[in-house]
Amino acid sequence: MNKLFRAAIWLTGLLLLSCNSTPQEEPLADVIERGLKVSTEQALLMAKELEHQEGRLPKSVKEGKLETSDCYWWCSGFFPGELWYLYENQPTPELKRYAELFTERLEDVQHVTNNHDVGFMLYCSYGNGYRLTKNPAYVDIMLTGASSLCTRYRPAVDAIRSWDFNKAKWQYPVIIDNMMNLELLMWAAKTSGEKRFENIALSHANKTLANHFRSDYSCYHVVSYDTITGKPHVKMTHQGYADESAWARGQAWAIYGYTMMARETGKPEYLAQAKNIARYLMNHPNMPVDKMPYWDFDTPDIPNTPRDASAAAIMASALIELSQLDKSEEAKSYLEYAEQQIRSLSSPEYLAEVGTNNLFVLKHSTGYLPKNSEVDVPLSYADYYYVEALMRLKKLNR
């Protein structure tokens, strides 16, 4: 009897030891703070690196070296915007000074009319700056930029033209990325009282909803419209694997764009579209276990193909916001999925050690694989949307 009793005690102790030795999941609040701390340290190092390089902004890494751009590259607004988010989290004079410095480098973008990315460029930078400081000088710049963006709208097509190149292939190309520029127009409408900004944004969102999506709610990258009839004459990809494939970042732009428009307008059709895209992405059979998408969901090289951390960061940020807009039982699943993505992005596989990665925050993004451009490198917009997602999560967990 004593032997059996002692054996039972030993076995119970062993089981307790085994249970206690199981690694505990890092609390989400700690993940958020760790991610923001690394992002802040990297961003300040990057700011100091470029502070005296007049007009330069971080873009990516090329041949192992930091690659920068001037203000006219479509990614120019992301680093200033990242600094503003980090200042919101930790309002120090140093972060504010750098946020203002790099934002001012985009002032000339307000006059750009040959680029549909004016919304990206100005709203991420000046928009976040105005939200946090209410600097009146930022208003005029953004309103001028919104008017410049509107010059790319043609009523016969009911959409904003994305690109001016490849005219032999496209009459009036509109890319899914363009949904992201509508936030500037919605802000401009509310700020100025000019209805035309909102009307153009709604027309573009409705046209894209009608023509960019397949029956499973995946989207085409490029739809080109006939300039006379306003109807699509080409549906294809430019950066994805194939015309009928689901380019990962394109799907992320789609869910973010319609979530944002649902927030700005309250229109149920935009919310429904965002939810449909969310279901498509969250249930995709080619989504890896860690929720870090391959650069294209349909490339035959899966799983031996690059991931795209930028797509994951954009998607996570959108899902966090969607979880707050949606009042159905699905809302919880959006937030849980985003939290998994943030945990993966904050792991050593994707989150850089301070002082490495050419001072970018995230590793393993993919820009334009078919042209072997920006493959498995850090990208400024991956960092921006990662920090945005962290801030959105932090506000929910307070």
Sequence and secondary structure as in RCSB ss.txt:
>XXXX:A:sequence
MNKLFRAAIWLTGLLLLSCNSTPQEEPLADVIERGLKVSTEQALLMAKELEHQEGRLPKSVKEGKLETSDCYWWC
SGFFPGELWYLYENQPTPELKRYAELFTERLEDVQHVTNNHDVGFMLYCSYGNGYRLTKNPAYVDIMLTGASSLC
TRYRPAVDAIRSWDFNKAKWQYPVIIDNMMNLELLMWAAKTSGEKRFENIALSHANKTLANHFRSDYSCYHVVSY
DTITGKPHVKMTHQGYADESAWARGQAWAIYGYTMMARETGKPEYLAQAKNIARYLMNHPNMPVDKMPYWDFDTP
DIPNTPRDASAAAIMASALIELSQLDKSEEAKSYLEYAEQQIRSLSSPEYLAEVGTNNLFVLKHSTGYLPKNSEV
DVPLSYADYYYVEALMRLKKLNR
>XXXX:A:secstr
 HHHHHHHHHHHHHHHHHHHTS     HHHHHHHHHHHHHHHHHHHHHHHTTSTT EEEEEETTEEEEE TTSTT
TTHHHHHHHHHHHHS  HHHHHHHHHHHHTTGGGGG  S TTHHHHHIIIIIHHHHHH  HHHHHHHHHHHHHHH
TTEETTTTEE    S TTT SSEEEGGGGGGHHHHHHHHHHH  HHHHHHHHHHHHHHHHHSB TTS B SEEEE
 TTT  EEEEE SSSSSTTS BHHHHHHHHHHHHHHHHHH  HHHHHHHHHHHHHHHT TTS TTS  BSBTT T
TTTSS B HHHHHHHHHHHHHHHHH  STTHHHHHHHHHHHHHHHTSTTTB  TT GGG SB  EEEEGGGTEEE
EE  HHHHHHHHHHHHHHHHHT 
